[in-house]
Amino acid sequence: MRRIVQRLIAAIVLSIGIVAAAVGTSYGQDSQAKVVRIGYQKYGKLVLLKSKGTLEPKLAADGYKVVWTEFPSGPPLLEALNVGAIDFGNTGEAPPIFAQAAGAPIQYVAYEPPAPKGEAILVPKDSPLKSVADLKGKKVALNKGSNVHYLLVKALEKAGVRYSEIEPVFLAPADARAAFERGAVDAWVIWDPFQAAAEAATGARTLADGTGIVANYQFYFASKKFLEANPKIVDAVLAELSSVDDWAKGDIHAVAEQLAPAIGLSVPVVEVALKRQAYGIKPITDAVIADQQQVADAFFALNLIPKSIKISDVARKPGS
């Protein structure tokens, strides 16, 4: 009993320490009046911007420091924005729907054009499944709340299969890849570069990508508080992103060589993913808001979010 009590005390102390450290870090950074905290994922324009190192001197001229934090996917990145741990980041089209429905203070500030081939429903090369309609009654792995969640919803709808007629298995990309390879799931809905890596390593076949089904936008976000206080700094970040985007579009091989070591994939695999990516960092438009509203409405109709939301409520207004 004494040992059990000691373990409980140790666990409580550890938990308090972790929370205190997190809160202390957040307050410590907030107390430094000029800090931009950017959340990024292992792949995409933000990781390129980080590796290029051009943003830091640009913002230093205005007295701002840049703090970078990596996230495994969009949902935890937006949760960090929700709790005030970061100020800026980017995700696909589905994570912000869940975040807004949960009350997160996000603001859409820019987007990349559609890249429908950059996500797909994969099956093993020797799978008997030949079409999306064949997924009825099958186990399908995906990252819950990610952009591929919407791809799955719309692909099933197009094939005449109800979402309730498949068995979603919610797994992060690494765990989903393992389940896919050992046959624990029948299909995997995934985005690049994980998609390109699975195709190269396992010969995975594509049942459907986003073509003719979903747009697969990438969005950039700032917290409402940060955007209202620092609109010019948000613009400066977007300007540097546009410069990196121009470079990436013009020399995909060089970008692949730079990214490959950081994400642990071969240069040819990264090149495949980059060629399926879209280029151009653009201000939010009414047409994009309308497209994103369709995603939100679809998730609400399926009871995947608890309430109806209006994307226009959290989109940056022109000139703000």
Long-range contacts (C-beta under 8 A, 24 or more apart in sequence): 22-85, 26-83, 26-84, 26-85, 29-67, 30-84, 32-65, 34-62, 34-63, 34-64, 34-65, 35-64, 35-65, 35-66, 35-67, 35-87, 36-64, 36-65, 36-66, 36-67, 36-87, 36-88, 36-226, 36-230, 36-233, 36-237, 37-67, 37-69, 37-85, 37-86, 37-87, 37-88, 38-66, 38-67, 38-68, 38-69, 38-86, 38-87, 38-88, 38-89, 38-237, 39-69, 39-70, 39-71, 39-77, 39-80, 39-81, 39-85, 39-86, 39-88, 39-89, 40-68, 40-69, 40-70, 40-71, 40-77, 40-89, 40-90, 41-70, 41-71, 41-72, 41-73, 41-74, 41-77, 41-90, 41-91, 42-70, 42-72, 42-262, 42-263, 43-192, 43-193, 43-259, 43-263, 43-273, 44-90, 44-218, 45-90, 45-112, 45-218, 45-241, 45-244, 45-245, 45-248, 45-281, 46-89, 46-90, 46-241, 47-259, 47-262, 48-244, 48-248, 48-255, 48-258, 48-259, 49-240, 49-241, 49-244, 51-258, 51-259, 51-262, 52-244, 52-247, 54-240, 54-243, 54-244, 55-236, 55-237, 55-240, 58-236, 58-240, 59-233, 59-236, 59-237, 62-232, 62-233, 62-236, 64-233, 72-172, 72-173, 73-143, 73-146, 73-172, 73-173, 74-145, 74-146, 74-147, 75-99, 75-143, 75-144, 75-145, 75-146, 78-104, 78-106, 78-221, 79-104, 81-105, 81-106, 81-221, 81-223, 82-106, 84-223, 84-225, 86-223, 87-222, 87-223, 87-226, 87-230, 88-220, 88-221, 88-222, 88-223, 88-226, 88-234, 88-237, 89-220, 89-221, 90-218, 90-219, 90-220, 90-221, 91-146, 91-147, 91-218, 91-219, 91-221, 92-119, 92-146, 92-147, 92-148, 92-191, 92-216, 92-217, 92-218, 92-219, 93-147, 93-150, 93-214, 93-215, 93-216, 93-217, 93-218, 93-219, 93-292, 93-295, 94-145, 94-146, 94-147, 94-148, 94-149, 94-150, 94-295, 94-299, 95-145, 95-146, 95-147, 96-219, 96-221, 96-292, 96-314, 97-292, 97-295, 97-296, 97-299, 97-305, 97-309, 98-145, 98-299, 98-304, 98-305, 100-296, 100-309, 100-311, 100-313, 100-314, 101-296, 101-299, 101-305, 101-306, 101-307, 101-309, 105-223, 105-224, 105-225, 106-221, 106-222, 106-223, 106-224, 106-314, 107-221, 107-222, 107-223, 107-224, 107-227, 107-314, 107-315, 107-316, 108-219, 108-220, 108-221, 108-284, 108-289, 108-292, 108-311, 108-314, 108-315, 108-316, 109-220, 109-221, 109-222, 109-227, 109-234, 109-238, 109-283, 109-284, 109-316, 110-219, 110-220, 110-238, 110-241, 110-281, 110-282, 110-283, 110-284, 111-217, 111-218, 111-219, 111-220, 111-281, 111-282, 111-284, 111-288, 112-217, 112-218, 112-219, 112-245, 112-277, 112-278, 112-279, 112-280, 112-281, 112-282, 113-217, 113-278, 113-279, 113-280, 113-282, 114-210, 114-215, 114-216, 114-217, 114-278, 115-210, 115-216, 115-217, 115-218, 115-276, 115-277, 115-278, 116-209, 116-210, 116-211, 116-212, 116-213, 116-214, 116-215, 116-216, 117-209, 117-210, 117-211, 117-276, 118-191, 118-192, 118-195, 118-209, 118-210, 118-216, 118-273, 118-276, 118-277, 118-278, 119-147, 119-148, 119-151, 119-189, 119-190, 119-191, 119-192, 119-195, 119-209, 119-210, 119-214, 119-216, 120-151, 120-189, 120-190, 120-195, 120-206, 120-207, 120-208, 120-209, 120-210, 121-151, 121-152, 121-155, 121-187, 121-188, 121-189, 121-206, 121-207, 121-208, 121-209, 122-180, 122-187, 122-188, 122-189, 122-190, 122-195, 122-198, 122-199, 122-204, 122-205, 122-206, 122-207, 123-186, 123-187, 123-188, 123-204, 123-205, 123-207, 124-180, 124-183, 124-202, 124-203, 124-204, 124-205, 125-202, 125-203, 125-204, 125-205, 127-186, 127-187, 127-205, 129-186, 129-187, 129-207, 130-207, 131-159, 131-207, 132-156, 132-158, 132-159, 132-161, 132-207, 132-208, 133-159, 133-160, 133-161, 134-207, 135-159, 135-161, 135-166, 135-186, 135-187, 135-207, 136-161, 136-165, 136-166, 137-165, 137-166, 137-167, 138-166, 138-167, 138-186, 138-187, 139-166, 139-167, 139-169, 139-184, 139-185, 139-186, 139-187, 140-166, 140-167, 140-168, 140-169, 140-185, 140-186, 140-187, 140-188, 140-189, 141-169, 141-170, 141-171, 141-176, 141-179, 141-180, 141-185, 141-187, 141-188, 141-189, 142-168, 142-169, 142-170, 142-171, 142-176, 142-188, 142-189, 142-190, 143-170, 143-171, 143-172, 143-173, 143-176, 143-190, 144-168, 144-170, 146-191, 147-191, 147-216, 148-189, 148-190, 148-191, 149-189, 149-299, 149-304, 150-214, 150-295, 150-298, 150-299, 151-189, 151-208, 151-210, 151-213, 151-214, 151-216, 152-189, 153-298, 153-299, 153-302, 154-213, 154-214, 154-298, 155-207, 155-208, 155-213, 158-213, 163-302, 180-204, 191-216, 192-272, 192-273, 192-276, 192-277, 193-263, 193-265, 193-269, 193-270, 193-273, 195-273, 196-265, 196-269, 196-270, 196-272, 196-273, 196-276, 197-265, 197-269, 199-272, 200-266, 200-268, 200-269, 200-272, 215-291, 217-288, 217-291, 217-292, 218-278, 219-292, 220-281, 222-316, 224-314, 227-316, 227-320, 231-320, 238-281, 241-281, 242-281, 245-279, 245-280, 245-281, 248-274, 248-279, 249-279, 249-280, 283-316, 283-318, 284-315, 284-316, 289-315
